Amino acid sequence: MGLRNDSRVKMHLSGSKLTLEQMLYARMADELAFLSWAKTKDGQKNRNRPESILKALISDKSDDTVSFLTTEDFDNEWEKIVHGKYDR
């Protein structure tokens, strides 16, 4: 296709949410946080372990984002919102 691996189109087509570089940076941050935490009293007692940044980035969060395939679909939804017929 001639597109960069981190282009929005290529990532969308491949189903990727993150680039390899972003995943590696998140993993490095997680490991650094773990090593720092392991040296604390909480780490020695296995309490308050730091949350994984990589896991948070990869997890499938459901959100209220709506997408439309056509402008007509968008216009119909917009009319519902404007005229108070929105039932979400």
N, C-alpha and C positions, 0 to 999 in steps of 0.2 A: 504494500500500500504506500510505502514511502513516508509513513508518519513516524514520529518519534514514539518510543514505547510509553512515554508519559503523556501523550496527547489525549485529550478528553474523548475523542471519537474512538481511538484504539482501545482505551481503557474500558469504555462503555461496551464496545463490541466483545471484548474478552471477559467482561464481567468483573474486572478488577476494581477494587475500591482504592487501593494504594499502590504506589510504585514500589519496586524492590528496594530502592534507596530509602523511602519513607519507612518501610517495614524494618530495615536494618537499623535506622536511627532510633526508632521506637524500641526495638529490642535492646540496643545499647543503653538507652536511658533506663529501661527496666532493670537491666543487669547492674548498672551503677547504683540505682536506688536500692536494689536487693543487697548489694555488698555493703552499702552504708548502713542499711537497716540491721543487717546481721551482726554488726558490731555494737548495737545498742542493747540496753536491758530488755526492751521489748523483743528484739530479735533472739536473744538468748532464751527467752521464755515463749517464743513463737506466738507473739501477740502483735496486733496492729501491723500486719504485713502490708507493704505498699501495694496499691492497686496497679495492675499492669496497664501501661499506656497502649501497648500493642493490642491487647485484648479489647480495650475500649474502642480502638479505632476499627478493629475488624468486626466487632459484634454487630449483629443486624438489629439496629434500633428502628423501631417503628416510629414514624413521625407523621405529621399532618401534611406532608408535601404531596401535592396533586399535580399530575402532568396530563397534558391533553395532546391527542394526535392531530386534531384539526382546530382551526380557528373557530369553527362553528361550535364545537364542544366547549371551548373556552368562553365564547360569548354567551352560551346558554347558562353556564355555571355563574358567570358574572351577573347576569340578569337575576338569577336566584338570590345572590348575595345582596345586590342593590335593592331589590324589592322585598327583602325580608322573608323569602321563602326558602331560606337555607336551613337545612335540618341536620347539621353535623353536630 
